[in-house]
């Protein structure tokens, strides 16, 4: 779901300085985190779309285990988001 501006800045710092992917998701029973729902157009973190946190974690873990880079990870989540 949504995060505060300071928390968003901290996420962006972790991503850019440590190359750690962060997937933003929500535990709401319905709805999505669309790619337009992340904090800004230049945000580095990845929107989960309709995937809940548990499914997002599994997908991210599999992608990391297969050595995927940030671009490939974002592309894997893209089909579940609406721009």
For each residue, the residues with C-beta under 8 A, 3 or more apart:
1: 24 25 26 27 28 33
2: 37
3: 7 8 11 24 39
4: 7 8
5: 8 9 39
6: 9 10
7: 3 4 10 11
8: 3 4 5 11 12 39 40 43
9: 5 6 12 13
10: 6 7 13 14
11: 3 7 8 14 15 22 44 45
12: 8 9 15 16 43 44 45
13: 9 10 16 17
14: 10 11 17 18 20 22
15: 11 12 18 19 20 21 22 44 45 70
16: 12 13 19 44
17: 13 14
18: 14 15
19: 15 16 70
20: 14 15
21: 15 45 46 60 64 70 73
22: 11 14 15 44 45 46
23: 45 46 47 48 56 57 60 73 77
24: 1 3 33 37 38 45 46 47 48
25: 1 33 48 51 52 53 56
26: 1 31 32 33 48 52 53
27: 1 52 53
28: 1 31
29:
30:
31: 26 28
32: 26 37 47 48 49 50 80 81 82
33: 1 24 25 26 37 38 47 48 49 81
34: 37 47 49 81 82 83
35: 38 47 49 78 81 82 83
36: 82 83
37: 2 24 32 33 34 47
38: 24 33 35 43 45 46 47
39: 3 5 8 43
40: 8 43
41:
42:
43: 8 12 38 39 40
44: 11 12 15 16 22 70
45: 11 12 15 21 22 23 24 38
46: 21 22 23 24 38 73 74 77
47: 23 24 32 33 34 35 37 38 77 81
48: 23 24 25 26 32 33 51 52 53 55 56 77 80 81
49: 32 33 34 35 77 78 79 80 81 82
50: 32 80 81
51: 25 48 55 56 59 77 80
52: 25 26 27 48 55 56
53: 25 26 27 48 56 57
54: 57 58
55: 48 51 52 58 59
56: 23 25 48 51 52 53 59 60 77
57: 23 53 54 60 61
58: 54 55 61 62
59: 51 55 56 62 63 76 77
60: 21 23 56 57 63 64 73
61: 57 58 64 65
62: 58 59 65 66
63: 59 60 66 68 72 73 76
64: 21 60 61 67 68 73
65: 61 62
66: 62 63
67: 64
68: 63 64 72 73 76
69: 72 73
70: 15 19 21 44 73 74
71: 74 75
72: 63 68 69 75 76
73: 21 23 46 60 63 64 68 69 70 76 77
74: 46 70 71 77 78
75: 71 72 78
76: 59 63 68 72 73 79
77: 23 46 47 48 49 51 56 59 73 74 80 81
78: 35 49 74 75 81
79: 49 76
80: 32 48 49 50 51 77
81: 32 33 34 35 47 48 49 50 77 78
82: 32 34 35 36 49
83: 34 35 36
